[in-house]
Amino acid sequence: GEKRPGRFEVLDTRTWTQMSNNIRTNLGYHTRTAQDDPYRIDLEGNLIKQVGNKVFKEVTVAGHKFIVEFL
């Protein structure tokens, strides 16, 4: 390994996924079929939408749980 002062060593990694209706997008694979030109995607009304305060509450609780279980 590399010997440099102040370096960090990654000991372990984990992933976690949870479905939330508070972060969503209306852009899907059916979007192209509903338009006249399937090679041009109309982004109006299809961008990512989120309910900020609910997302914050979900992420903080989930983040705390994930970190505690990880340690």
CHARMM-style PDB file with segment names, atoms N, HN, CA, C and O in Angstrom:
ATOM      1  N   GLY     1       0.807  -1.194   0.000  1.00  0.00      PROA
ATOM      2  CA  GLY     1       0.000   0.000   0.000  1.00  0.00      PROA
ATOM      3  C   GLY     1       0.851   1.259   0.000  1.00  0.00      PROA
ATOM      4  O   GLY     1       2.061   1.224   0.219  1.00  0.00      PROA
ATOM      5  N   GLU     2       0.209   2.313  -0.240  1.00  0.00      PROA
ATOM      6  HN  GLU     2      -0.775   2.341  -0.418  1.00  0.00      PROA
ATOM      7  CA  GLU     2       0.859   3.618  -0.318  1.00  0.00      PROA
ATOM      8  C   GLU     2       1.063   4.181   1.086  1.00  0.00      PROA
ATOM      9  O   GLU     2       0.145   4.136   1.904  1.00  0.00      PROA
ATOM     10  N   LYS     3       2.239   4.705   1.374  1.00  0.00      PROA
ATOM     11  HN  LYS     3       2.985   4.741   0.709  1.00  0.00      PROA
ATOM     12  CA  LYS     3       2.558   5.259   2.691  1.00  0.00      PROA
ATOM     13  C   LYS     3       2.655   6.776   2.604  1.00  0.00      PROA
ATOM     14  O   LYS     3       3.729   7.315   2.336  1.00  0.00      PROA
ATOM     15  N   ARG     4       1.538   7.470   2.831  1.00  0.00      PROA
ATOM     16  HN  ARG     4       0.665   7.032   3.049  1.00  0.00      PROA
ATOM     17  CA  ARG     4       1.535   8.934   2.857  1.00  0.00      PROA
ATOM     18  C   ARG     4       0.908   9.391   4.161  1.00  0.00      PROA
ATOM     19  O   ARG     4      -0.050   8.779   4.632  1.00  0.00      PROA
ATOM     20  N   PRO     5       1.433  10.460   4.755  1.00  0.00      PROA
ATOM     21  CA  PRO     5       0.855  10.947   6.006  1.00  0.00      PROA
ATOM     22  C   PRO     5      -0.568  11.472   5.795  1.00  0.00      PROA
ATOM     23  O   PRO     5      -0.857  12.135   4.798  1.00  0.00      PROA
ATOM     24  N   GLY     6      -1.444  11.166   6.748  1.00  0.00      PROA
ATOM     25  HN  GLY     6      -1.209  10.628   7.557  1.00  0.00      PROA
ATOM     26  CA  GLY     6      -2.811  11.668   6.673  1.00  0.00      PROA
ATOM     27  C   GLY     6      -3.734  10.867   5.780  1.00  0.00      PROA
ATOM     28  O   GLY     6      -4.877  11.267   5.562  1.00  0.00      PROA
ATOM     29  N   ARG     7      -3.266   9.747   5.258  1.00  0.00      PROA
ATOM     30  HN  ARG     7      -2.337   9.422   5.435  1.00  0.00      PROA
ATOM     31  CA  ARG     7      -4.122   8.951   4.368  1.00  0.00      PROA
ATOM     32  C   ARG     7      -5.123   8.145   5.182  1.00  0.00      PROA
ATOM     33  O   ARG     7      -4.909   7.892   6.368  1.00  0.00      PROA
ATOM     34  N   PHE     8      -6.218   7.742   4.540  1.00  0.00      PROA
ATOM     35  HN  PHE     8      -6.391   7.947   3.576  1.00  0.00      PROA
ATOM     36  CA  PHE     8      -7.240   6.930   5.181  1.00  0.00      PROA
ATOM     37  C   PHE     8      -7.282   5.565   4.519  1.00  0.00      PROA
ATOM     38  O   PHE     8      -7.000   5.431   3.328  1.00  0.00      PROA
ATOM     39  N   GLU     9      -7.629   4.572   5.284  1.00  0.00      PROA
ATOM     40  HN  GLU     9      -7.857   4.681   6.252  1.00  0.00      PROA
ATOM     41  CA  GLU     9      -7.785   3.230   4.749  1.00  0.00      PROA
ATOM     42  C   GLU     9      -9.256   2.837   4.850  1.00  0.00      PROA
ATOM     43  O   GLU     9      -9.840   2.891   5.932  1.00  0.00      PROA
ATOM     44  N   VAL    10      -9.853   2.445   3.732  1.00  0.00      PROA
ATOM     45  HN  VAL    10      -9.378   2.401   2.853  1.00  0.00      PROA
ATOM     46  CA  VAL    10     -11.251   2.015   3.720  1.00  0.00      PROA
ATOM     47  C   VAL    10     -11.295   0.576   4.217  1.00  0.00      PROA
ATOM     48  O   VAL    10     -10.720  -0.324   3.604  1.00  0.00      PROA
ATOM     49  N   LEU    11     -11.985   0.371   5.334  1.00  0.00      PROA
ATOM     50  HN  LEU    11     -12.452   1.102   5.832  1.00  0.00      PROA
ATOM     51  CA  LEU    11     -12.049  -0.955   5.937  1.00  0.00      PROA
ATOM     52  C   LEU    11     -13.237  -1.768   5.453  1.00  0.00      PROA
ATOM     53  O   LEU    11     -13.168  -2.995   5.393  1.00  0.00      PROA
ATOM     54  N   ASP    12     -14.337  -1.085   5.106  1.00  0.00      PROA
ATOM     55  HN  ASP    12     -14.393  -0.088   5.155  1.00  0.00      PROA
ATOM     56  CA  ASP    12     -15.548  -1.798   4.715  1.00  0.00      PROA
ATOM     57  C   ASP    12     -16.471  -0.829   3.984  1.00  0.00      PROA
ATOM     58  O   ASP    12     -16.388   0.382   4.189  1.00  0.00      PROA
ATOM     59  N   THR    13     -17.330  -1.344   3.153  1.00  0.00      PROA
ATOM     60  HN  THR    13     -17.397  -2.328   2.986  1.00  0.00      PROA
ATOM     61  CA  THR    13     -18.351  -0.528   2.487  1.00  0.00      PROA
ATOM     62  C   THR    13     -19.677  -1.271   2.545  1.00  0.00      PROA
ATOM     63  O   THR    13     -19.716  -2.500   2.592  1.00  0.00      PROA
ATOM     64  N   ARG    14     -20.750  -0.512   2.539  1.00  0.00      PROA
ATOM     65  HN  ARG    14     -20.718   0.487   2.500  1.00  0.00      PROA
ATOM     66  CA  ARG    14     -22.094  -1.096   2.534  1.00  0.00      PROA
ATOM     67  C   ARG    14     -22.996  -0.209   1.690  1.00  0.00      PROA
ATOM     68  O   ARG    14     -22.702   0.968   1.479  1.00  0.00      PROA
ATOM     69  N   THR    15     -24.077  -0.768   1.217  1.00  0.00      PROA
ATOM     70  HN  THR    15     -24.316  -1.724   1.388  1.00  0.00      PROA
ATOM     71  CA  THR    15     -25.071   0.020   0.487  1.00  0.00      PROA
ATOM     72  C   THR    15     -26.427  -0.166   1.148  1.00  0.00      PROA
ATOM     73  O   THR    15     -26.647  -1.109   1.908  1.00  0.00      PROA
ATOM     74  N   TRP    16     -27.325   0.751   0.841  1.00  0.00      PROA
ATOM     75  HN  TRP    16     -27.147   1.517   0.224  1.00  0.00      PROA
ATOM     76  CA  TRP    16     -28.658   0.711   1.430  1.00  0.00      PROA
ATOM     77  C   TRP    16     -29.611   1.419   0.478  1.00  0.00      PROA
ATOM     78  O   TRP    16     -29.266   2.457  -0.088  1.00  0.00      PROA
ATOM     79  N   THR    17     -30.792   0.875   0.299  1.00  0.00      PROA
ATOM     80  HN  THR    17     -31.072   0.032   0.759  1.00  0.00      PROA
ATOM     81  CA  THR    17     -31.791   1.466  -0.588  1.00  0.00      PROA
ATOM     82  C   THR    17     -33.145   1.448   0.101  1.00  0.00      PROA
ATOM     83  O   THR    17     -33.499   0.485   0.781  1.00  0.00      PROA
ATOM     84  N   GLN    18     -33.895   2.523  -0.084  1.00  0.00      PROA
ATOM     85  HN  GLN    18     -33.608   3.305  -0.636  1.00  0.00      PROA
ATOM     86  CA  GLN    18     -35.258   2.579   0.450  1.00  0.00      PROA
ATOM     87  C   GLN    18     -36.114   3.384  -0.521  1.00  0.00      PROA
ATOM     88  O   GLN    18     -35.714   4.460  -0.965  1.00  0.00      PROA
ATOM     89  N   MET    19     -37.273   2.867  -0.842  1.00  0.00      PROA
ATOM     90  HN  MET    19     -37.598   1.993  -0.480  1.00  0.00      PROA
ATOM     91  CA  MET    19     -38.211   3.561  -1.719  1.00  0.00      PROA
ATOM     92  C   MET    19     -38.855   4.728  -0.973  1.00  0.00      PROA
ATOM     93  O   MET    19     -39.208   4.605   0.200  1.00  0.00      PROA
ATOM     94  N   SER    20     -39.003   5.854  -1.660  1.00  0.00      PROA
ATOM     95  HN  SER    20     -38.716   5.954  -2.612  1.00  0.00      PROA
ATOM     96  CA  SER    20     -39.675   7.011  -1.069  1.00  0.00      PROA
ATOM     97  C   SER    20     -40.505   7.700  -2.139  1.00  0.00      PROA
ATOM     98  O   SER    20     -40.012   7.971  -3.233  1.00  0.00      PROA
ATOM     99  N   ASN    21     -41.752   7.982  -1.830  1.00  0.00      PROA
ATOM    100  HN  ASN    21     -42.153   7.762  -0.941  1.00  0.00      PROA
ATOM    101  CA  ASN    21     -42.593   8.747  -2.745  1.00  0.00      PROA
ATOM    102  C   ASN    21     -42.356  10.243  -2.605  1.00  0.00      PROA
ATOM    103  O   ASN    21     -42.959  11.036  -3.328  1.00  0.00      PROA
ATOM    104  N   ASN    22     -41.483  10.636  -1.683  1.00  0.00      PROA
ATOM    105  HN  ASN    22     -40.993   9.992  -1.095  1.00  0.00      PROA
ATOM    106  CA  ASN    22     -41.193  12.049  -1.485  1.00  0.00      PROA
ATOM    107  C   ASN    22     -40.123  12.563  -2.441  1.00  0.00      PROA
ATOM    108  O   ASN    22     -39.934  13.773  -2.563  1.00  0.00      PROA
ATOM    109  N   ILE    23     -39.426  11.663  -3.115  1.00  0.00      PROA
ATOM    110  HN  ILE    23     -39.580  10.680  -3.016  1.00  0.00      PROA
ATOM    111  CA  ILE    23     -38.508  12.030  -4.196  1.00  0.00      PROA
ATOM    112  C   ILE    23     -38.955  11.218  -5.399  1.00  0.00      PROA
ATOM    113  O   ILE    23     -38.932   9.988  -5.364  1.00  0.00      PROA
ATOM    114  N   ARG    24     -39.355  11.887  -6.443  1.00  0.00      PROA
ATOM    115  HN  ARG    24     -39.374  12.886  -6.471  1.00  0.00      PROA
ATOM    116  CA  ARG    24     -39.854  11.145  -7.595  1.00  0.00      PROA
ATOM    117  C   ARG    24     -39.653  11.923  -8.885  1.00  0.00      PROA
ATOM    118  O   ARG    24     -39.394  13.126  -8.870  1.00  0.00      PROA
ATOM    119  N   THR    25     -39.774  11.228  -9.980  1.00  0.00      PROA
ATOM    120  HN  THR    25     -39.984  10.250  -9.992  1.00  0.00      PROA
ATOM    121  CA  THR    25     -39.746  11.837 -11.295  1.00  0.00      PROA
ATOM    122  C   THR    25     -40.830  11.180 -12.137  1.00  0.00      PROA
ATOM    123  O   THR    25     -41.111   9.993 -11.975  1.00  0.00      PROA
ATOM    124  N   ASN    26     -41.424  11.927 -13.014  1.00  0.00      PROA
ATOM    125  HN  ASN    26     -41.196  12.891 -13.146  1.00  0.00      PROA
ATOM    126  CA  ASN    26     -42.442  11.374 -13.905  1.00  0.00      PROA
ATOM    127  C   ASN    26     -41.836  10.926 -15.232  1.00  0.00      PROA
ATOM    128  O   ASN    26     -42.555  10.560 -16.162  1.00  0.00      PROA
ATOM    129  N   LEU    27     -40.520  10.961 -15.308  1.00  0.00      PROA
ATOM    130  HN  LEU    27     -39.936  11.259 -14.552  1.00  0.00      PROA
ATOM    131  CA  LEU    27     -39.821  10.564 -16.525  1.00  0.00      PROA
ATOM    132  C   LEU    27     -39.611   9.051 -16.492  1.00  0.00      PROA
ATOM    133  O   LEU    27     -38.902   8.545 -15.622  1.00  0.00      PROA
ATOM    134  N   GLY    28     -40.209   8.340 -17.412  1.00  0.00      PROA
ATOM    135  HN  GLY    28     -40.784   8.751 -18.119  1.00  0.00      PROA
ATOM    136  CA  GLY    28     -40.095   6.885 -17.435  1.00  0.00      PROA
ATOM    137  C   GLY    28     -39.981   6.373 -18.857  1.00  0.00      PROA
ATOM    138  O   GLY    28     -39.926   7.156 -19.805  1.00  0.00      PROA
ATOM    139  N   TYR    29     -39.946   5.078 -19.003  1.00  0.00      PROA
ATOM    140  HN  TYR    29     -39.990   4.442 -18.233  1.00  0.00      PROA
ATOM    141  CA  TYR    29     -39.763   4.510 -20.341  1.00  0.00      PROA
ATOM    142  C   TYR    29     -40.990   4.686 -21.222  1.00  0.00      PROA
ATOM    143  O   TYR    29     -40.880   4.576 -22.443  1.00  0.00      PROA
ATOM    144  N   HSD    30     -42.160   4.959 -20.639  1.00  0.00      PROA
ATOM    145  HN  HSD    30     -42.249   5.048 -19.647  1.00  0.00      PROA
ATOM    146  CA  HSD    30     -43.356   5.203 -21.447  1.00  0.00      PROA
ATOM    147  C   HSD    30     -43.406   6.632 -21.992  1.00  0.00      PROA
ATOM    148  O   HSD    30     -44.200   6.926 -22.885  1.00  0.00      PROA
ATOM    149  N   THR    31     -42.579   7.506 -21.469  1.00  0.00      PROA
ATOM    150  HN  THR    31     -41.934   7.267 -20.743  1.00  0.00      PROA
ATOM    151  CA  THR    31     -42.587   8.909 -21.881  1.00  0.00      PROA
ATOM    152  C   THR    31     -42.348   9.049 -23.382  1.00  0.00      PROA
ATOM    153  O   THR    31     -43.027   9.832 -24.046  1.00  0.00      PROA
ATOM    154  N   ARG    32     -41.396   8.303 -23.916  1.00  0.00      PROA
ATOM    155  HN  ARG    32     -40.844   7.667 -23.377  1.00  0.00      PROA
ATOM    156  CA  ARG    32     -41.060   8.399 -25.348  1.00  0.00      PROA
ATOM    157  C   ARG    32     -42.224   7.960 -26.240  1.00  0.00      PROA
ATOM    158  O   ARG    32     -42.422   8.523 -27.316  1.00  0.00      PROA
ATOM    159  N   THR    33     -42.984   6.974 -25.808  1.00  0.00      PROA
ATOM    160  HN  THR    33     -42.823   6.517 -24.934  1.00  0.00      PROA
ATOM    161  CA  THR    33     -44.073   6.465 -26.648  1.00  0.00      PROA
ATOM    162  C   THR    33     -45.257   7.415 -26.702  1.00  0.00      PROA
ATOM    163  O   THR    33     -46.068   7.336 -27.624  1.00  0.00      PROA
ATOM    164  N   ALA    34     -45.370   8.306 -25.737  1.00  0.00      PROA
ATOM    165  HN  ALA    34     -44.711   8.371 -24.988  1.00  0.00      PROA
ATOM    166  CA  ALA    34     -46.502   9.230 -25.681  1.00  0.00      PROA
ATOM    167  C   ALA    34     -46.243  10.520 -26.450  1.00  0.00      PROA
ATOM    168  O   ALA    34     -47.104  11.400 -26.481  1.00  0.00      PROA
ATOM    169  N   GLN    35     -45.080  10.646 -27.067  1.00  0.00      PROA
ATOM    170  HN  GLN    35     -44.381   9.931 -27.042  1.00  0.00      PROA
ATOM    171  CA  GLN    35     -44.728  11.877 -27.783  1.00  0.00      PROA
ATOM    172  C   GLN    35     -44.662  11.629 -29.289  1.00  0.00      PROA
ATOM    173  O   GLN    35     -44.509  10.495 -29.744  1.00  0.00      PROA
ATOM    174  N   ASP    36     -44.782  12.717 -30.046  1.00  0.00      PROA
ATOM    175  HN  ASP    36     -44.907  13.637 -29.676  1.00  0.00      PROA
ATOM    176  CA  ASP    36     -44.714  12.612 -31.506  1.00  0.00      PROA
ATOM    177  C   ASP    36     -43.325  12.190 -31.975  1.00  0.00      PROA
ATOM    178  O   ASP    36     -43.197  11.350 -32.867  1.00  0.00      PROA
ATOM    179  N   ASP    37     -42.282  12.772 -31.375  1.00  0.00      PROA
ATOM    180  HN  ASP    37     -42.386  13.454 -30.651  1.00  0.00      PROA
ATOM    181  CA  ASP    37     -40.905  12.453 -31.746  1.00  0.00      PROA
ATOM    182  C   ASP    37     -40.250  11.684 -30.590  1.00  0.00      PROA
ATOM    183  O   ASP    37     -39.906  12.288 -29.575  1.00  0.00      PROA
ATOM    184  N   PRO    38     -40.075  10.375 -30.726  1.00  0.00      PROA
ATOM    185  CA  PRO    38     -39.520   9.588 -29.616  1.00  0.00      PROA
ATOM    186  C   PRO    38     -38.053   9.883 -29.317  1.00  0.00      PROA
ATOM    187  O   PRO    38     -37.533   9.436 -28.294  1.00  0.00      PROA
ATOM    188  N   TYR    39     -37.375  10.633 -30.199  1.00  0.00      PROA
ATOM    189  HN  TYR    39     -37.797  10.996 -31.029  1.00  0.00      PROA
ATOM    190  CA  TYR    39     -35.961  10.963 -29.985  1.00  0.00      PROA
ATOM    191  C   TYR    39     -35.781  12.288 -29.250  1.00  0.00      PROA
ATOM    192  O   TYR    39     -34.658  12.673 -28.923  1.00  0.00      PROA
ATOM    193  N   ARG    40     -36.870  12.972 -28.995  1.00  0.00      PROA
ATOM    194  HN  ARG    40     -37.782  12.659 -29.261  1.00  0.00      PROA
ATOM    195  CA  ARG    40     -36.820  14.245 -28.260  1.00  0.00      PROA
ATOM    196  C   ARG    40     -37.737  14.123 -27.049  1.00  0.00      PROA
ATOM    197  O   ARG    40     -38.946  13.944 -27.196  1.00  0.00      PROA
ATOM    198  N   ILE    41     -37.165  14.219 -25.865  1.00  0.00      PROA
ATOM    199  HN  ILE    41     -36.183  14.364 -25.747  1.00  0.00      PROA
ATOM    200  CA  ILE    41     -37.953  14.068 -24.634  1.00  0.00      PROA
ATOM    201  C   ILE    41     -38.377  15.436 -24.126  1.00  0.00      PROA
ATOM    202  O   ILE    41     -37.539  16.313 -23.912  1.00  0.00      PROA
ATOM    203  N   ASP    42     -39.665  15.615 -23.934  1.00  0.00      PROA
ATOM    204  HN  ASP    42     -40.345  14.903 -24.108  1.00  0.00      PROA
ATOM    205  CA  ASP    42     -40.199  16.849 -23.368  1.00  0.00      PROA
ATOM    206  C   ASP    42     -40.038  16.780 -21.852  1.00  0.00      PROA
ATOM    207  O   ASP    42     -40.649  15.932 -21.202  1.00  0.00      PROA
ATOM    208  N   LEU    43     -39.217  17.670 -21.287  1.00  0.00      PROA
ATOM    209  HN  LEU    43     -38.721  18.358 -21.816  1.00  0.00      PROA
ATOM    210  CA  LEU    43     -38.939  17.628 -19.854  1.00  0.00      PROA
ATOM    211  C   LEU    43     -39.963  18.385 -19.017  1.00  0.00      PROA
ATOM    212  O   LEU    43     -39.937  18.302 -17.789  1.00  0.00      PROA
ATOM    213  N   GLU    44     -40.855  19.116 -19.656  1.00  0.00      PROA
ATOM    214  HN  GLU    44     -40.877  19.184 -20.653  1.00  0.00      PROA
ATOM    215  CA  GLU    44     -41.873  19.877 -18.924  1.00  0.00      PROA
ATOM    216  C   GLU    44     -42.732  18.934 -18.080  1.00  0.00      PROA
ATOM    217  O   GLU    44     -43.418  18.066 -18.620  1.00  0.00      PROA
ATOM    218  N   GLY    45     -42.694  19.102 -16.775  1.00  0.00      PROA
ATOM    219  HN  GLY    45     -42.137  19.808 -16.337  1.00  0.00      PROA
ATOM    220  CA  GLY    45     -43.476  18.270 -15.870  1.00  0.00      PROA
ATOM    221  C   GLY    45     -42.869  16.908 -15.581  1.00  0.00      PROA
ATOM    222  O   GLY    45     -43.471  16.108 -14.865  1.00  0.00      PROA
ATOM    223  N   ASN    46     -41.694  16.630 -16.121  1.00  0.00      PROA
ATOM    224  HN  ASN    46     -41.205  17.280 -16.703  1.00  0.00      PROA
ATOM    225  CA  ASN    46     -41.074  15.319 -15.929  1.00  0.00      PROA
ATOM    226  C   ASN    46     -39.809  15.358 -15.084  1.00  0.00      PROA
ATOM    227  O   ASN    46     -39.174  14.323 -14.886  1.00  0.00      PROA
ATOM    228  N   LEU    47     -39.431  16.519 -14.585  1.00  0.00      PROA
ATOM    229  HN  LEU    47     -39.947  17.361 -14.746  1.00  0.00      PROA
ATOM    230  CA  LEU    47     -38.209  16.617 -13.808  1.00  0.00      PROA
ATOM    231  C   LEU    47     -38.404  16.074 -12.396  1.00  0.00      PROA
ATOM    232  O   LEU    47     -39.529  15.783 -11.990  1.00  0.00      PROA
ATOM    233  N   ILE    48     -37.322  15.938 -11.658  1.00  0.00      PROA
ATOM    234  HN  ILE    48     -36.408  16.173 -11.987  1.00  0.00      PROA
ATOM    235  CA  ILE    48     -37.375  15.396 -10.295  1.00  0.00      PROA
ATOM    236  C   ILE    48     -38.106  16.362  -9.378  1.00  0.00      PROA
ATOM    237  O   ILE    48     -37.867  17.569  -9.398  1.00  0.00      PROA
ATOM    238  N   LYS    49     -38.995  15.807  -8.580  1.00  0.00      PROA
ATOM    239  HN  LYS    49     -39.190  14.826  -8.564  1.00  0.00      PROA
ATOM    240  CA  LYS    49     -39.753  16.601  -7.609  1.00  0.00      PROA
ATOM    241  C   LYS    49     -39.521  15.990  -6.234  1.00  0.00      PROA
ATOM    242  O   LYS    49     -39.408  14.772  -6.101  1.00  0.00      PROA
ATOM    243  N   GLN    50     -39.450  16.839  -5.210  1.00  0.00      PROA
ATOM    244  HN  GLN    50     -39.542  17.829  -5.318  1.00  0.00      PROA
ATOM    245  CA  GLN    50     -39.290  16.303  -3.863  1.00  0.00      PROA
ATOM    246  C   GLN    50     -40.017  17.161  -2.843  1.00  0.00      PROA
ATOM    247  O   GLN    50     -40.201  18.363  -3.033  1.00  0.00      PROA
ATOM    248  N   VAL    51     -40.420  16.525  -1.769  1.00  0.00      PROA
ATOM    249  HN  VAL    51     -40.270  15.549  -1.615  1.00  0.00      PROA
ATOM    250  CA  VAL    51     -41.037  17.210  -0.636  1.00  0.00      PROA
ATOM    251  C   VAL    51     -39.923  17.344   0.400  1.00  0.00      PROA
ATOM    252  O   VAL    51     -39.665  16.423   1.175  1.00  0.00      PROA
ATOM    253  N   GLY    52     -39.270  18.504   0.401  1.00  0.00      PROA
ATOM    254  HN  GLY    52     -39.480  19.252  -0.228  1.00  0.00      PROA
ATOM    255  CA  GLY    52     -38.032  18.716   1.148  1.00  0.00      PROA
ATOM    256  C   GLY    52     -38.047  18.322   2.607  1.00  0.00      PROA
ATOM    257  O   GLY    52     -37.158  17.596   3.051  1.00  0.00      PROA
ATOM    258  N   ASN    53     -39.043  18.784   3.378  1.00  0.00      PROA
ATOM    259  HN  ASN    53     -39.765  19.374   3.017  1.00  0.00      PROA
ATOM    260  CA  ASN    53     -39.034  18.490   4.812  1.00  0.00      PROA
ATOM    261  C   ASN    53     -39.236  17.000   5.094  1.00  0.00      PROA
ATOM    262  O   ASN    53     -38.657  16.470   6.043  1.00  0.00      PROA
ATOM    263  N   LYS    54     -40.038  16.329   4.292  1.00  0.00      PROA
ATOM    264  HN  LYS    54     -40.508  16.759   3.522  1.00  0.00      PROA
ATOM    265  CA  LYS    54     -40.250  14.889   4.484  1.00  0.00      PROA
ATOM    266  C   LYS    54     -38.993  14.105   4.101  1.00  0.00      PROA
ATOM    267  O   LYS    54     -38.633  13.128   4.758  1.00  0.00      PROA
ATOM    268  N   VAL    55     -38.333  14.549   3.027  1.00  0.00      PROA
ATOM    269  HN  VAL    55     -38.625  15.342   2.493  1.00  0.00      PROA
ATOM    270  CA  VAL    55     -37.091  13.897   2.605  1.00  0.00      PROA
ATOM    271  C   VAL    55     -36.039  14.041   3.702  1.00  0.00      PROA
ATOM    272  O   VAL    55     -35.349  13.076   4.029  1.00  0.00      PROA
ATOM    273  N   PHE    56     -35.912  15.242   4.273  1.00  0.00      PROA
ATOM    274  HN  PHE    56     -36.472  16.027   4.008  1.00  0.00      PROA
ATOM    275  CA  PHE    56     -34.940  15.488   5.342  1.00  0.00      PROA
ATOM    276  C   PHE    56     -35.187  14.555   6.523  1.00  0.00      PROA
ATOM    277  O   PHE    56     -34.249  13.968   7.061  1.00  0.00      PROA
ATOM    278  N   LYS    57     -36.451  14.419   6.925  1.00  0.00      PROA
ATOM    279  HN  LYS    57     -37.214  14.895   6.487  1.00  0.00      PROA
ATOM    280  CA  LYS    57     -36.784  13.541   8.056  1.00  0.00      PROA
ATOM    281  C   LYS    57     -36.455  12.081   7.738  1.00  0.00      PROA
ATOM    282  O   LYS    57     -35.925  11.363   8.585  1.00  0.00      PROA
ATOM    283  N   GLU    58     -36.767  11.649   6.531  1.00  0.00      PROA
ATOM    284  HN  GLU    58     -37.198  12.232   5.843  1.00  0.00      PROA
ATOM    285  CA  GLU    58     -36.473  10.267   6.145  1.00  0.00      PROA
ATOM    286  C   GLU    58     -34.970  10.008   6.135  1.00  0.00      PROA
ATOM    287  O   GLU    58     -34.505   8.987   6.642  1.00  0.00      PROA
ATOM    288  N   VAL    59     -34.219  10.933   5.558  1.00  0.00      PROA
ATOM    289  HN  VAL    59     -34.596  11.763   5.146  1.00  0.00      PROA
ATOM    290  CA  VAL    59     -32.774  10.741   5.409  1.00  0.00      PROA
ATOM    291  C   VAL    59     -32.069  10.774   6.764  1.00  0.00      PROA
ATOM    292  O   VAL    59     -31.159   9.980   7.002  1.00  0.00      PROA
ATOM    293  N   THR    60     -32.477  11.682   7.657  1.00  0.00      PROA
ATOM    294  HN  THR    60     -33.216  12.327   7.464  1.00  0.00      PROA
ATOM    295  CA  THR    60     -31.803  11.772   8.962  1.00  0.00      PROA
ATOM    296  C   THR    60     -32.028  10.509   9.786  1.00  0.00      PROA
ATOM    297  O   THR    60     -31.084   9.960  10.354  1.00  0.00      PROA
ATOM    298  N   VAL    61     -33.259  10.052   9.851  1.00  0.00      PROA
ATOM    299  HN  VAL    61     -34.026  10.497   9.390  1.00  0.00      PROA
ATOM    300  CA  VAL    61     -33.559   8.837  10.618  1.00  0.00      PROA
ATOM    301  C   VAL    61     -32.855   7.632   9.996  1.00  0.00      PROA
ATOM    302  O   VAL    61     -32.234   6.838  10.703  1.00  0.00      PROA
ATOM    303  N   ALA    62     -32.953   7.500   8.689  1.00  0.00      PROA
ATOM    304  HN  ALA    62     -33.457   8.145   8.115  1.00  0.00      PROA
ATOM    305  CA  ALA    62     -32.337   6.364   8.002  1.00  0.00      PROA
ATOM    306  C   ALA    62     -30.813   6.420   8.109  1.00  0.00      PROA
ATOM    307  O   ALA    62     -30.167   5.392   8.311  1.00  0.00      PROA
ATOM    308  N   GLY    63     -30.239   7.613   7.975  1.00  0.00      PROA
ATOM    309  HN  GLY    63     -30.764   8.448   7.811  1.00  0.00      PROA
ATOM    310  CA  GLY    63     -28.786   7.774   8.088  1.00  0.00      PROA
ATOM    311  C   GLY    63     -28.287   7.375   9.459  1.00  0.00      PROA
ATOM    312  O   GLY    63     -27.271   6.689   9.578  1.00  0.00      PROA
ATOM    313  N   HSD    64     -28.990   7.799  10.498  1.00  0.00      PROA
ATOM    314  HN  HSD    64     -29.815   8.357  10.401  1.00  0.00      PROA
ATOM    315  CA  HSD    64     -28.614   7.439  11.871  1.00  0.00      PROA
ATOM    316  C   HSD    64     -28.666   5.928  12.061  1.00  0.00      PROA
ATOM    317  O   HSD    64     -27.739   5.333  12.610  1.00  0.00      PROA
ATOM    318  N   LYS    65     -29.741   5.317  11.611  1.00  0.00      PROA
ATOM    319  HN  LYS    65     -30.495   5.801  11.165  1.00  0.00      PROA
ATOM    320  CA  LYS    65     -29.896   3.861  11.742  1.00  0.00      PROA
ATOM    321  C   LYS    65     -28.790   3.125  10.979  1.00  0.00      PROA
ATOM    322  O   LYS    65     -28.215   2.160  11.483  1.00  0.00      PROA
ATOM    323  N   PHE    66     -28.504   3.585   9.773  1.00  0.00      PROA
ATOM    324  HN  PHE    66     -28.971   4.368   9.364  1.00  0.00      PROA
ATOM    325  CA  PHE    66     -27.485   2.950   8.935  1.00  0.00      PROA
ATOM    326  C   PHE    66     -26.109   3.038   9.593  1.00  0.00      PROA
ATOM    327  O   PHE    66     -25.371   2.053   9.620  1.00  0.00      PROA
ATOM    328  N   ILE    67     -25.761   4.211  10.122  1.00  0.00      PROA
ATOM    329  HN  ILE    67     -26.360   5.011  10.100  1.00  0.00      PROA
ATOM    330  CA  ILE    67     -24.449   4.406  10.751  1.00  0.00      PROA
ATOM    331  C   ILE    67     -24.319   3.556  12.014  1.00  0.00      PROA
ATOM    332  O   ILE    67     -23.287   2.920  12.231  1.00  0.00      PROA
ATOM    333  N   VAL    68     -25.364   3.542  12.849  1.00  0.00      PROA
ATOM    334  HN  VAL    68     -26.202   4.058  12.673  1.00  0.00      PROA
ATOM    335  CA  VAL    68     -25.325   2.746  14.085  1.00  0.00      PROA
ATOM    336  C   VAL    68     -25.167   1.255  13.767  1.00  0.00      PROA
ATOM    337  O   VAL    68     -24.377   0.566  14.412  1.00  0.00      PROA
ATOM    338  N   GLU    69     -25.905   0.760  12.786  1.00  0.00      PROA
ATOM    339  HN  GLU    69     -26.547   1.320  12.262  1.00  0.00      PROA
ATOM    340  CA  GLU    69     -25.787  -0.654  12.402  1.00  0.00      PROA
ATOM    341  C   GLU    69     -24.419  -0.952  11.800  1.00  0.00      PROA
ATOM    342  O   GLU    69     -23.882  -2.045  11.980  1.00  0.00      PROA
ATOM    343  N   PHE    70     -23.858   0.015  11.091  1.00  0.00      PROA
ATOM    344  HN  PHE    70     -24.293   0.903  10.945  1.00  0.00      PROA
ATOM    345  CA  PHE    70     -22.562  -0.164  10.439  1.00  0.00      PROA
ATOM    346  C   PHE    70     -21.443  -0.262  11.471  1.00  0.00      PROA
ATOM    347  O   PHE    70     -20.518  -1.062  11.331  1.00  0.00      PROA
ATOM    348  N   LEU    71     -21.546   0.573  12.520  1.00  0.00      PROA
ATOM    349  HN  LEU    71     -22.297   1.222  12.634  1.00  0.00      PROA
ATOM    350  CA  LEU    71     -20.492   0.571  13.541  1.00  0.00      PROA
ATOM    351  C   LEU    71     -20.640  -0.635  14.447  1.00  0.00      PROA
ATOM    352  OT1 LEU    71     -19.847  -0.815  15.371  1.00  0.00      PROA
TER     353      LEU     71
END
